[in-house]
Amino acid sequence: SISTGVNFLGFDTNSIIIYPNPATSGLGIYNLQFTIYNLIIYDVLGNKVYHYIINNTKKYTIDVSQFYPGIYFYQLNSDNGIVNNGKFAVIR
């Protein structure tokens, strides 16, 4: 048989999405569940470079244009603990 394409695997519609990655000016956090989140961003040395409380929204955009190019780690917490964490890159 001949393969004519790739199956679409999809994604969990309840998953929080961080996009685009890498980012140049704005980094969006999508699919939030209308609750209060505590967003913390660290640089590769573990220094906290950003902190914000996201309040009852489905989407939040971070202006990363003032961040130095590099790798950053984020942690998104709610009252139930860590909801999501990961890393993203800022490029110019």
C-alpha positions as CSV (number, residue, x, y, z in Angstrom):
1,S,0.0,0.0,0.0
2,I,1.0,3.6,-0.5
3,S,0.7,6.2,2.2
4,T,-1.0,9.4,1.0
5,G,-1.0,11.5,4.1
6,V,-0.6,11.7,7.8
7,N,-3.3,10.9,10.3
8,F,-4.4,13.9,12.4
9,L,-3.8,13.2,16.0
10,G,-5.5,16.3,17.3
11,F,-5.0,17.7,20.8
12,D,-6.9,17.7,24.1
13,T,-9.4,20.6,24.0
14,N,-8.9,21.1,27.7
15,S,-5.1,21.5,27.4
16,I,-3.6,24.9,27.9
17,I,-1.7,26.1,24.8
18,I,1.3,28.4,24.7
19,Y,1.8,29.9,21.3
20,P,3.9,30.9,19.3
21,N,7.0,29.2,20.5
22,P,9.5,30.7,19.8
23,A,8.0,34.1,20.3
24,T,9.3,37.5,19.2
25,S,6.9,40.0,20.7
26,G,3.8,38.4,22.1
27,L,3.3,35.0,23.7
28,G,-0.3,33.8,24.1
29,I,-1.7,31.5,26.7
30,Y,-4.9,29.9,25.3
31,N,-7.7,27.6,26.6
32,L,-7.7,28.9,30.1
33,Q,-10.7,27.8,32.1
34,F,-12.1,31.1,33.5
35,T,-10.4,30.8,36.9
36,I,-7.6,32.6,38.7
37,Y,-4.1,31.6,37.7
38,N,-0.7,32.6,39.0
39,L,1.8,32.9,36.2
40,I,5.5,32.9,37.0
41,I,8.3,33.0,34.4
42,Y,11.9,32.2,35.1
43,D,15.1,32.6,33.1
44,V,17.6,29.8,32.7
45,L,19.4,30.8,35.9
46,G,16.2,30.4,37.9
47,N,15.6,34.2,38.3
48,K,12.0,35.2,38.4
49,V,11.5,37.6,35.5
50,Y,7.8,37.9,35.3
51,H,4.8,37.4,37.6
52,Y,1.2,38.0,36.9
53,I,-2.2,37.0,38.2
54,I,-4.5,36.0,35.3
55,N,-8.1,36.6,36.4
56,N,-11.1,34.9,34.8
57,T,-10.3,34.8,31.1
58,K,-9.8,32.3,28.3
59,K,-6.7,33.9,26.8
60,Y,-3.8,36.0,28.0
61,T,-1.0,37.5,26.0
62,I,2.4,38.4,27.5
63,D,4.5,41.1,25.9
64,V,7.9,39.4,25.6
65,S,9.5,42.2,23.5
66,Q,11.5,43.4,26.5
67,F,12.8,39.9,27.4
68,Y,16.3,39.0,26.4
69,P,16.5,36.4,23.7
70,G,16.8,32.9,25.2
71,I,15.0,30.1,26.9
72,Y,12.4,30.7,29.7
73,F,10.5,28.4,31.9
74,Y,6.9,29.1,33.0
75,Q,4.7,27.8,35.7
76,L,1.0,28.3,35.8
77,N,-0.7,27.6,39.2
78,S,-4.2,27.7,40.4
79,D,-5.7,27.0,43.8
80,N,-5.4,23.3,43.0
81,G,-1.6,23.5,42.5
82,I,0.5,23.5,39.3
83,V,-1.8,23.4,36.3
84,N,0.8,23.7,33.5
85,N,4.5,24.2,33.2
86,G,7.0,24.2,30.4
87,K,9.5,26.3,28.5
88,F,9.5,28.7,25.6
89,A,12.0,30.7,23.6
90,V,12.3,34.4,22.8
91,I,14.1,35.2,19.6
92,R,14.8,38.4,17.6
